[in-house]
Amino acid sequence: MSTPTTTASATAEEPGARAKTLRGLLLARELDAARQKQGFTTRALAAGMSMSPAMLNRVMTGRRVPTALEIGGLCSLLDIHPARRHHLYRLTANADLTDWLLPTNAEENPIGQIEAIAETITWFASHLIPQPLRTTAYNNAITTAAHPTPTAASAQTTGISMFLLHPQTLHHPGVPTAVSREQLYHLRDTHPHKIRLLPTTIPPEPSFRVLDIDHFPPIVHIEHHNTTILMEHPTATATHTAFLHHAKAVSLTVDHTRELLASAGVSDLRSPG
């Protein structure tokens, strides 16, 4: 699967999608959270902005991007901290952009915000156990300059996730046998209903995950060489979402997955030595 580059063209509003772009959605969610925190009704805030309630509602749902003057007024009325305003101004200026390409450790990486509003997250892992499922020993064993320790996943994120694991994830040449065995038992016993092993016929494509947000197209998230890639437009995500749909359809059952992880047969899925 090839990864499209970041585009600067405005995306058409998809049927059923409320916000036009992910940046617009994140901007709207943060503004609306600030509105609620300050105790404003939509009507009262609209009056303070000399806007109609209907127009403000479109801003608060991401269907309309505020102008530079409007975002300044909203930040002032909602008492948004000056350090945070710069981020909102940038989201406003770039609201028509789709897809993201930025360093994983970027100060304004939006992954946490997107996870917080996702309804479900589906992981496809091809070579390493996904971070939320790792034991400490396993994570330490595979952590190198090439695979830096990621940010710990929240319980909420783990709770809404499903993990599709290619058999290749069950072994790694740098993981000691005892650590690998502990990791397999951990997979068997931790959130077993959320883990599915895939048949070996599924190609080990690079790992990715799909985040589903209510009233918005699926978001594809890829970590590649310390770079975060986010794709949101359906033309960019179609290959990944189709691949994931097929993988889910042919994945092993929960019981079969647990049996393989619990039995000596797991060793058949591991590389010799």
Backbone torsions as a table, in degrees:
resi	resn	phi	psi	omega
1	MET	NA	126.1	179.5
2	SER	-86.4	153.5	-179.0
3	THR	-104.3	114.0	178.5
4	PRO	-63.5	151.2	177.1
5	THR	-81.5	164.2	178.7
6	THR	-62.5	136.1	-179.3
7	THR	-113.6	156.5	-179.0
8	ALA	-113.5	6.5	-178.5
9	SER	-83.9	147.2	179.0
10	ALA	-69.1	143.5	179.3
11	THR	-95.4	141.0	177.0
12	ALA	-72.3	146.7	180.0
13	GLU	-69.3	121.9	-178.2
14	GLU	-76.0	150.9	176.9
15	PRO	-57.6	128.1	178.5
16	GLY	85.3	-12.4	179.2
17	ALA	-86.0	134.0	-178.1
18	ARG	-85.9	-52.3	178.8
19	ALA	-84.6	147.4	-177.9
20	LYS	-76.3	-37.0	179.6
21	THR	-139.1	165.2	179.3
22	LEU	-65.0	-39.4	177.0
23	ARG	-60.7	-42.6	177.2
24	GLY	-62.9	-37.9	179.4
25	LEU	-67.0	-45.7	179.7
26	LEU	-63.4	-40.4	176.6
27	LEU	-60.6	-46.8	-178.2
28	ALA	-63.1	-43.9	-178.7
29	ARG	-62.0	-40.7	-178.4
30	GLU	-70.1	-40.5	177.9
31	LEU	-64.4	-41.5	-178.3
32	ASP	-70.0	-35.1	176.0
33	ALA	-63.9	-39.6	177.5
34	ALA	-66.9	-37.5	177.8
35	ARG	-60.3	-46.6	-179.2
36	GLN	-66.8	-39.0	179.4
37	LYS	-62.2	-37.6	-179.2
38	GLN	-83.4	-5.2	176.1
39	GLY	80.0	19.5	178.0
40	PHE	-82.7	136.9	164.2
41	THR	-80.9	161.4	178.1
42	THR	-59.1	-40.5	-178.8
43	ARG	-65.4	-41.9	-178.3
44	ALA	-68.4	-41.2	179.3
45	LEU	-67.8	-37.6	178.0
46	ALA	-62.4	-40.3	178.8
47	ALA	-63.8	-41.9	179.4
48	GLY	-64.7	-26.8	179.9
49	MET	-95.5	0.0	-175.7
50	SER	55.9	41.7	176.9
51	MET	-120.7	158.8	173.3
52	SER	-76.2	151.4	176.6
53	PRO	-56.6	-37.2	-179.5
54	ALA	-64.7	-40.9	179.4
55	MET	-66.8	-42.4	179.1
56	LEU	-65.3	-37.0	178.2
57	ASN	-60.5	-37.4	177.9
58	ARG	-66.5	-35.4	176.0
59	VAL	-66.2	-43.0	-175.5
60	MET	-74.9	-8.1	175.6
61	THR	-112.9	0.8	176.4
62	GLY	84.7	3.8	179.6
63	ARG	-80.4	-16.5	176.9
64	ARG	-135.8	128.9	178.8
65	VAL	-87.4	128.2	179.6
66	PRO	-67.3	153.0	174.4
67	THR	-72.9	170.1	178.3
68	ALA	-59.8	-38.3	179.0
69	LEU	-67.4	-41.0	-178.7
70	GLU	-67.6	-41.7	-179.5
71	ILE	-65.6	-34.2	175.8
72	GLY	-63.7	-43.4	178.6
73	GLY	-65.4	-41.0	179.2
74	LEU	-64.8	-43.0	178.7
75	CYS	-61.4	-37.2	179.8
76	SER	-69.8	-49.7	-178.9
77	LEU	-63.9	-36.3	-176.4
78	LEU	-89.5	3.1	176.4
79	ASP	54.2	44.6	177.6
80	ILE	-75.8	134.1	-175.9
81	HIS	-58.1	137.7	-178.9
82	PRO	-53.2	-35.6	-179.2
83	ALA	-65.7	-26.3	-179.4
84	ARG	-89.2	-22.2	-176.7
85	ARG	-62.9	-37.0	-180.0
86	HIS	-57.2	-41.2	178.7
87	HIS	-63.6	-42.5	-179.2
88	LEU	-69.2	-36.5	175.8
89	TYR	-61.8	-40.1	-179.2
90	ARG	-67.8	-41.0	176.3
91	LEU	-60.6	-39.8	179.1
92	THR	-64.5	-45.9	-178.3
93	ALA	-65.3	-31.1	-176.0
94	ASN	-107.1	17.6	-171.1
95	ALA	-62.3	-21.5	-179.7
96	ASP	-86.7	-6.5	-179.3
97	LEU	-76.1	142.5	170.5
98	THR	-117.8	147.9	-178.5
99	ASP	75.8	147.3	-175.3
100	TRP	-132.0	144.0	175.6
101	LEU	-144.2	108.3	-174.7
102	LEU	-153.8	156.9	177.6
103	PRO	-58.5	140.6	-178.3
104	THR	-57.8	-34.7	-178.7
105	ASN	-93.2	19.7	179.7
106	ALA	-60.8	143.7	-177.2
107	GLU	-61.1	-33.3	-177.0
108	GLU	-109.0	35.8	176.4
109	ASN	-64.1	124.8	-173.2
110	PRO	-87.4	4.1	-172.5
111	ILE	-55.1	-46.3	-178.8
112	GLY	-59.8	-40.6	179.0
113	GLN	-65.9	-39.2	-179.0
114	ILE	-68.9	-42.1	177.3
115	GLU	-58.9	-37.6	-176.2
116	ALA	-66.1	-25.6	-178.6
117	ILE	-107.0	1.4	-179.8
118	ALA	-74.0	141.6	174.9
119	GLU	-83.6	-41.1	177.1
120	THR	-143.9	153.5	175.4
121	ILE	-132.4	124.5	179.5
122	THR	-115.7	123.2	-178.0
123	TRP	-100.3	136.3	165.5
124	PHE	-113.7	116.2	-178.4
125	ALA	-114.4	128.5	-174.7
126	SER	-110.4	-25.0	-174.8
127	HIS	-133.3	-32.5	179.6
128	LEU	-123.0	148.7	173.8
129	ILE	-62.9	132.6	178.8
130	PRO	-58.1	146.7	-174.7
131	GLN	-52.6	-43.6	-178.0
132	PRO	-62.6	-19.0	-177.3
133	LEU	-100.1	-1.4	-173.7
134	ARG	-80.2	144.8	165.8
135	THR	-78.3	162.4	178.4
136	THR	-62.0	-42.1	-178.6
137	ALA	-64.4	-41.1	179.2
138	TYR	-65.0	-45.5	-179.2
139	ASN	-61.1	-41.3	178.2
140	ASN	-65.6	-34.2	-177.8
141	ALA	-70.6	-32.5	-176.9
142	ILE	-99.2	-4.1	-179.5
143	THR	-77.0	116.5	177.2
144	THR	-138.4	-176.2	175.4
145	ALA	-60.8	-31.4	-179.5
146	ALA	-79.1	-26.1	-178.1
147	HIS	-128.9	74.9	-178.1
148	PRO	-64.6	153.1	179.2
149	THR	-63.7	121.8	-178.8
150	PRO	-80.0	169.0	176.0
151	THR	-65.3	137.7	-179.1
152	ALA	-61.1	138.1	179.8
153	ALA	-80.3	143.0	178.7
154	SER	-76.3	159.3	177.3
155	ALA	-61.2	-34.9	179.1
156	GLN	-63.9	-41.7	-179.8
157	THR	-65.1	-43.8	178.6
158	THR	-63.2	-37.9	-176.9
159	GLY	-65.3	-27.2	-178.3
160	ILE	-101.8	8.9	-174.8
161	SER	-100.5	152.7	166.9
162	MET	-123.4	142.9	-174.6
163	PHE	-121.2	119.8	175.6
164	LEU	-103.5	112.6	-173.0
165	LEU	-107.6	121.8	171.9
166	HIS	-70.3	145.6	179.6
167	PRO	-52.9	-27.9	-179.9
168	GLN	-64.3	-19.6	179.4
169	THR	-71.0	-16.8	-174.2
170	LEU	-81.9	-0.4	175.7
171	HIS	-143.2	151.6	177.0
172	HIS	-152.6	130.4	-174.9
173	PRO	-61.7	-21.8	-178.1
174	GLY	-93.4	2.3	-177.2
175	VAL	-102.7	122.3	177.8
176	PRO	-58.4	152.6	-176.8
177	THR	-56.2	-45.2	-178.3
178	ALA	-63.6	-39.3	178.9
179	VAL	-67.1	-41.8	178.9
180	SER	-63.0	-41.4	179.4
181	ARG	-63.8	-43.7	177.6
182	GLU	-60.3	-39.5	-179.9
183	GLN	-64.7	-40.6	179.4
184	LEU	-65.0	-41.3	177.0
185	TYR	-64.1	-36.8	178.3
186	HIS	-63.7	-41.9	177.1
187	LEU	-62.0	-40.4	-178.9
188	ARG	-65.0	-38.0	-170.0
189	ASP	-100.5	-14.5	-176.6
190	THR	-107.5	120.0	-179.3
191	HIS	47.4	51.0	-175.2
192	PRO	-61.3	-28.4	-178.8
193	HIS	-74.3	-8.2	-179.3
194	LYS	-103.2	-1.1	-175.1
195	ILE	-113.4	132.4	175.5
196	ARG	-130.1	129.6	170.3
197	LEU	-82.6	149.3	179.3
198	LEU	-106.3	152.4	175.6
199	PRO	-68.9	157.3	-178.2
200	THR	-67.2	-13.6	178.6
201	THR	-71.5	-18.1	176.3
202	ILE	-73.7	125.7	-179.9
203	PRO	-66.0	140.8	-180.0
204	PRO	-78.8	66.4	177.7
205	GLU	-61.8	159.2	176.0
206	PRO	-55.0	143.1	-176.2
207	SER	-63.7	148.5	175.7
208	PHE	-160.9	172.9	172.4
209	ARG	-141.7	156.5	179.5
210	VAL	-117.6	126.3	178.7
211	LEU	-107.3	122.5	179.6
212	ASP	-99.5	125.9	-179.2
213	ILE	-119.4	137.2	-178.7
214	ASP	-57.9	132.8	178.0
215	HIS	61.1	34.1	178.7
216	PHE	-152.4	147.3	179.1
217	PRO	-63.3	155.8	179.4
218	PRO	-59.6	144.5	177.6
219	ILE	-104.0	130.2	175.4
220	VAL	-100.9	127.7	-178.6
221	HIS	-118.9	125.9	179.4
222	ILE	-129.2	136.5	170.4
223	GLU	-107.4	119.4	-175.3
224	HIS	-137.5	112.8	178.7
225	HIS	50.7	53.0	178.0
226	ASN	62.8	24.0	176.9
227	THR	-121.7	132.5	175.9
228	THR	-91.2	126.5	177.1
229	ILE	-117.4	126.1	176.0
230	LEU	-124.4	128.6	177.5
231	MET	-122.9	135.8	-174.9
232	GLU	-126.0	-27.7	-177.5
233	HIS	-76.0	135.4	-177.1
234	PRO	-54.0	-30.6	178.5
235	THR	-68.5	-25.6	179.2
236	ALA	-88.4	-27.4	-175.0
237	THR	-98.6	-7.6	-171.6
238	ALA	-57.1	-43.2	-177.8
239	THR	-63.2	-43.3	-178.5
240	HIS	-69.4	-42.8	-178.6
241	THR	-68.0	-35.5	177.0
242	ALA	-67.0	-43.1	178.0
243	PHE	-59.9	-44.6	-179.2
244	LEU	-65.4	-39.5	178.3
245	HIS	-60.0	-43.6	178.9
246	HIS	-66.5	-42.6	-179.4
247	ALA	-60.8	-41.8	178.8
248	LYS	-64.7	-38.0	-177.4
249	ALA	-66.3	-32.5	-176.8
250	VAL	-103.3	3.0	-178.9
251	SER	-66.0	154.4	179.3
252	LEU	-71.1	158.5	179.0
253	THR	-70.2	166.8	177.2
254	VAL	-58.5	-46.8	-178.0
255	ASP	-64.2	-43.2	-179.9
256	HIS	-64.9	-40.2	178.1
257	THR	-61.0	-46.3	-179.8
258	ARG	-64.0	-39.6	179.8
259	GLU	-60.8	-43.0	-179.4
260	LEU	-67.0	-38.8	179.8
261	LEU	-71.1	-30.6	-176.0
262	ALA	-87.8	-19.7	-172.5
263	SER	-99.0	168.9	176.7
264	ALA	-65.9	-16.3	178.9
265	GLY	-63.4	-19.6	177.6
266	VAL	-57.5	-35.5	-178.6
267	SER	-61.4	-25.1	178.2
268	ASP	-68.9	-19.9	-179.7
269	LEU	-90.2	-4.7	-176.3
270	ARG	-100.6	152.0	178.1
271	SER	-67.4	144.7	178.2
272	PRO	-55.8	140.9	177.7
273	GLY	81.2	NA	NA
